Amino acid sequence: MQPDLELVHIRKGESFAAWRHGYPFRTVRWHYHPEYEIHLVVATSGKFYVGDFIGRFQPGQLIMTGPNLPQNWISEIGPEESVPARSLVVQFPESFVKNAHEAMPEMSAVQPLLERSHRGLLFDRETSDRLRPLMEQLIEAHGLHRLALFWQILDCLARAPEPEVLASLSYELDLSKINDGGVNRAIAHLRENLTESVDERELADLVGQSPSAFSRAFKRHTGTTLVRYKNQLRVDLACLMLLTRTEVKVAEICYEVGFSNLSNFNRHFLKMKGMSPSQFRATFAANGAFKLTQAAQ
């Protein structure tokens, strides 16, 4: 069975994701993502899969996985039962730690940890107990305190007793086959034609599925509907244009990114960004962000 690609959401203004989730949850499936992940189970027991490794987990299990290593944790609970907080999760891009290493020589201390995590690392209970309060603080933290906690967590993992390596040396995910198929191919087509009128039937035909089957697969894959996902991509594109094309009116940007009317664009923008497009542009202008953004182009 081919794993699904999980789209890790890292919020604007942050370098990595730190969050908790319950069970059942949309990300609980056989999946992979390009980000590193630190995963701490705080409730339930069950079976877990990392690469070609299968094992049992219980509260306190702490695992770190490298980029594109398939994984899944399946809790053993009743059919009508749900758990509000099953796992604490930190996910960070490879580019983030690579750039940090280039800027800070001290980062070389965690390079062996990052390299070994490509096969999945299972840490001892003492390390798990030490990390849990740090991860809980990290989920709620902001600004420099958030960064300080992140580096403290990596340092703790780098100094921990030798972890158990999970996936075998011969295990390797063939991304070329995965990226060409199913929902991933549909997402790539959507991104390439974001400002056009791409509907669900067109994408379903592209991957050889019925619209209803594609709709179910897309929601399982991304955690949202096609309409919401497309609107999110368009709003993100609009944000970039608002910052880098200051001479263009909001109404023009609305139509350029694919929305059919201004009121609909404003409504979705407000819902996703907490302010109107005009307020978004004015806020960044007041902070001198335009000058910085344009200088980086």
C-alpha positions as CSV (number, residue, x, y, z in Angstrom):
1,M,0.0,0.0,0.0
2,Q,1.4,3.4,-1.0
3,P,1.5,6.0,1.7
4,D,-0.3,9.3,1.4
5,L,1.5,12.6,1.4
6,E,0.7,14.6,4.5
7,L,0.7,18.4,3.9
8,V,2.3,19.9,7.0
9,H,1.0,23.3,7.8
10,I,3.6,25.7,9.2
11,R,1.9,29.0,10.1
12,K,3.0,32.3,8.6
13,G,5.8,33.8,10.8
14,E,6.9,30.5,12.2
15,S,9.8,28.2,11.3
16,F,8.2,24.8,12.3
17,A,5.0,23.3,13.5
18,A,4.3,22.2,17.1
19,W,0.9,20.8,18.0
20,R,-1.1,18.1,19.6
21,H,-3.8,15.8,18.2
22,G,-6.3,13.3,19.4
23,Y,-7.5,9.9,18.1
24,P,-9.1,9.3,15.7
25,F,-7.6,12.1,13.7
26,R,-7.2,13.0,9.9
27,T,-3.4,12.5,10.0
28,V,-3.7,9.0,11.5
29,R,-3.1,6.9,8.4
30,W,-0.1,5.4,6.5
31,H,1.6,8.6,5.4
32,Y,4.9,10.5,4.8
33,H,6.0,14.1,4.6
34,P,9.3,15.9,3.7
35,E,9.6,17.3,7.2
36,Y,11.5,15.8,10.2
37,E,9.1,14.8,13.0
38,I,9.4,14.3,16.8
39,H,6.4,12.3,17.9
40,L,5.5,11.7,21.6
41,V,2.5,9.5,22.5
42,V,0.8,10.6,25.7
43,A,-2.3,8.4,25.7
44,T,-3.5,5.0,24.5
45,S,-1.6,1.9,23.3
46,G,-1.5,0.1,20.0
47,K,0.5,-0.8,17.0
48,F,2.9,1.5,15.1
49,Y,4.6,1.4,11.7
50,V,7.8,3.2,10.7
51,G,9.2,2.3,7.3
52,D,9.4,-1.5,7.3
53,F,9.3,-1.7,11.1
54,I,6.2,-2.8,13.0
55,G,6.0,-2.5,16.8
56,R,3.8,-1.8,19.8
57,F,3.5,1.6,21.5
58,Q,2.2,2.8,24.8
59,P,2.1,6.2,26.6
60,G,5.6,7.7,26.8
61,Q,6.8,6.4,23.4
62,L,9.2,9.0,21.8
63,I,10.2,8.6,18.1
64,M,12.0,10.9,15.7
65,T,11.6,10.4,12.0
66,G,13.5,11.9,9.1
67,P,12.1,13.3,5.8
68,N,9.8,11.1,3.7
69,L,9.8,8.1,6.1
70,P,6.3,6.5,6.1
71,Q,4.7,6.1,9.5
72,N,1.4,5.4,11.3
73,W,0.2,4.9,14.9
74,I,-3.1,3.0,15.4
75,S,-4.6,3.1,18.9
76,E,-6.6,0.3,20.3
77,I,-9.8,1.9,21.5
78,G,-13.5,1.1,21.3
79,P,-15.5,1.9,18.0
80,E,-17.3,4.8,19.6
81,E,-14.4,6.0,21.8
82,S,-12.3,9.1,21.1
83,V,-9.2,10.5,22.8
84,P,-8.8,14.3,22.9
85,A,-5.0,14.3,23.1
86,R,-3.1,11.2,21.9
87,S,0.2,12.7,20.6
88,L,2.5,15.7,20.9
89,V,4.1,16.5,17.5
90,V,6.9,18.8,16.3
91,Q,7.6,19.0,12.5
92,F,10.3,21.0,10.9
93,P,11.6,21.4,7.3
94,E,15.0,20.2,6.3
95,S,15.8,23.6,4.9
96,F,15.3,25.2,8.4
97,V,17.9,23.1,10.1
98,K,20.2,23.2,7.0
99,N,20.1,27.0,7.1
100,A,20.6,27.1,10.8
101,H,23.7,24.8,10.5
102,E,25.2,27.2,7.9
103,A,24.6,30.2,10.1
104,M,25.5,28.5,13.4
105,P,28.5,26.2,13.7
106,E,27.2,24.8,17.0
107,M,24.5,23.1,15.0
108,S,27.0,20.5,13.9
109,A,26.4,18.7,17.3
110,V,22.9,17.6,16.1
111,Q,23.9,16.5,12.6
112,P,24.5,12.9,13.5
113,L,21.0,12.9,15.1
114,L,19.4,14.3,11.9
115,E,21.2,11.8,9.7
116,R,20.2,8.7,11.8
117,S,16.6,9.8,12.0
118,H,16.2,9.0,8.3
119,R,15.5,5.4,9.5
120,G,13.4,6.4,12.6
121,L,14.8,6.6,16.1
122,L,13.0,5.2,19.3
123,F,14.3,6.9,22.5
124,D,14.3,5.6,26.1
125,R,11.7,6.5,28.7
126,E,14.0,8.8,30.6
127,T,14.5,11.0,27.5
128,S,10.7,10.9,26.9
129,D,10.0,12.1,30.4
130,R,12.5,14.9,30.1
131,L,11.1,16.0,26.7
132,R,7.4,15.9,27.5
133,P,7.2,19.2,29.5
134,L,9.4,20.9,26.9
135,M,7.1,19.8,24.1
136,E,4.0,20.9,26.0
137,Q,5.6,24.3,26.6
138,L,6.7,24.6,22.9
139,I,3.1,24.1,21.7
140,E,2.0,27.1,23.6
141,A,5.1,29.3,23.2
142,H,5.7,32.3,21.0
143,G,8.7,34.3,19.6
144,L,12.2,33.7,20.8
145,H,11.0,31.5,23.7
146,R,9.6,29.1,21.1
147,L,13.0,28.9,19.3
148,A,14.9,28.4,22.6
149,L,12.6,25.5,23.5
150,F,13.1,23.9,20.0
151,W,16.9,24.0,20.3
152,Q,16.7,22.7,23.8
153,I,14.6,19.7,22.6
154,L,17.1,18.9,19.8
155,D,20.0,19.2,22.2
156,C,18.3,16.8,24.6
157,L,17.8,14.3,21.8
158,A,21.4,14.6,20.6
159,R,22.6,13.9,24.1
160,A,20.3,11.0,24.8
161,P,21.4,7.4,25.3
162,E,21.7,5.6,22.0
163,P,18.2,5.2,20.5
164,E,16.9,2.1,18.8
165,V,17.1,2.4,14.9
166,L,13.8,1.2,13.4
167,A,13.7,0.9,9.6
168,S,16.1,-1.5,8.0
169,L,19.2,-0.2,6.0
170,S,17.6,-1.5,2.8
171,Y,14.3,0.4,3.2
172,E,13.8,3.3,0.9
173,L,10.6,5.0,-0.3
174,D,10.3,5.3,-4.1
175,L,9.0,8.9,-4.3
176,S,9.1,8.9,-8.1
177,K,6.2,6.4,-8.3
178,I,4.2,8.0,-5.5
179,N,4.4,11.6,-6.8
180,D,3.1,10.5,-10.2
181,G,-0.1,8.9,-8.9
182,G,-3.4,9.7,-7.4
183,V,-4.1,12.7,-5.3
184,N,-0.5,14.0,-5.5
185,R,-0.8,14.3,-9.3
186,A,-4.1,16.1,-8.9
187,I,-2.6,18.6,-6.4
188,A,0.3,19.3,-8.7
189,H,-2.1,20.0,-11.6
190,L,-4.2,22.2,-9.3
191,R,-1.2,24.3,-8.2
192,E,0.0,24.7,-11.9
193,N,-3.5,25.9,-12.9
194,L,-4.5,27.7,-9.6
195,T,-5.9,30.8,-11.2
196,E,-8.0,28.8,-13.7
197,S,-11.4,27.2,-13.2
198,V,-10.3,23.7,-12.2
199,D,-13.2,21.6,-10.8
200,E,-13.4,18.3,-9.1
201,R,-14.6,16.4,-12.1
202,E,-11.6,17.5,-14.1
203,L,-9.2,16.3,-11.4
204,A,-11.1,13.1,-11.0
205,D,-10.8,12.4,-14.7
206,L,-7.1,13.2,-14.5
207,V,-6.4,10.4,-11.9
208,G,-9.0,8.0,-13.3
209,Q,-11.5,8.1,-10.5
210,S,-15.2,9.0,-10.1
211,P,-15.9,12.4,-8.6
212,S,-17.2,10.9,-5.4
213,A,-14.2,8.6,-5.0
214,F,-11.8,11.4,-5.7
215,S,-13.6,13.7,-3.2
216,R,-13.2,11.1,-0.5
217,A,-9.5,10.4,-1.3
218,F,-8.7,14.2,-1.5
219,K,-10.3,14.8,1.9
220,R,-8.5,11.9,3.5
221,H,-5.2,13.0,1.9
222,T,-5.3,16.7,2.7
223,G,-7.8,16.9,5.7
224,T,-10.1,19.3,3.8
225,T,-12.3,19.6,0.8
226,L,-11.1,20.6,-2.7
227,V,-12.9,24.0,-2.5
228,R,-11.4,24.9,0.8
229,Y,-7.9,23.8,-0.2
230,K,-8.1,25.8,-3.5
231,N,-9.3,28.9,-1.6
232,Q,-6.4,28.5,0.8
233,L,-3.9,28.4,-2.0
234,R,-5.4,31.4,-3.7
235,V,-5.5,33.5,-0.5
236,D,-1.8,32.6,0.1
237,L,-1.0,33.7,-3.5
238,A,-3.0,36.9,-2.9
239,C,-0.9,37.6,0.3
240,L,2.3,37.4,-1.7
241,M,0.9,39.7,-4.4
242,L,-0.4,42.2,-1.8
243,L,3.1,42.5,-0.4
244,T,5.2,42.5,-3.6
245,R,2.9,44.4,-6.0
246,T,1.9,47.4,-4.0
247,E,0.8,49.3,-7.1
248,V,-1.9,46.8,-7.9
249,K,-5.4,47.3,-6.5
250,V,-7.0,44.7,-4.2
251,A,-9.8,44.2,-6.7
252,E,-7.3,43.4,-9.5
253,I,-5.5,40.9,-7.3
254,C,-8.8,39.2,-6.4
255,Y,-9.4,38.3,-10.1
256,E,-5.8,37.5,-10.8
257,V,-5.7,34.8,-8.2
258,G,-8.9,33.2,-9.4
259,F,-11.8,34.5,-7.4
260,S,-14.9,35.4,-9.4
261,N,-16.0,38.3,-7.2
262,L,-14.6,40.7,-4.7
263,S,-17.0,40.1,-1.8
264,N,-16.3,36.3,-2.0
265,F,-12.5,37.1,-2.0
266,N,-12.8,39.4,1.0
267,R,-14.9,36.9,2.9
268,H,-12.4,34.0,2.5
269,F,-9.4,36.3,3.1
270,L,-10.9,37.6,6.4
271,K,-11.8,34.0,7.5
272,M,-8.2,32.7,6.8
273,K,-6.1,35.7,7.8
274,G,-8.2,37.5,10.4
275,M,-8.3,40.8,8.5
276,S,-9.3,42.2,5.2
277,P,-6.8,42.3,2.2
278,S,-6.6,46.1,2.6
279,Q,-5.8,45.7,6.3
280,F,-3.2,43.0,5.6
281,R,-1.4,45.3,3.1
282,A,-1.6,48.3,5.4
283,T,-0.3,46.4,8.4
284,F,2.8,45.2,6.5
285,A,3.3,48.7,5.0
286,A,3.2,50.3,8.5
287,N,6.0,47.9,9.6
288,G,8.2,48.6,6.5
289,A,7.6,45.0,5.3
290,F,7.1,46.1,1.6
291,K,10.6,47.5,1.4
292,L,12.2,44.4,2.9
293,T,10.1,42.0,0.7
294,Q,10.8,43.9,-2.5
295,A,14.5,44.1,-1.7
296,A,14.6,40.3,-1.4
297,Q,13.0,39.8,-4.9
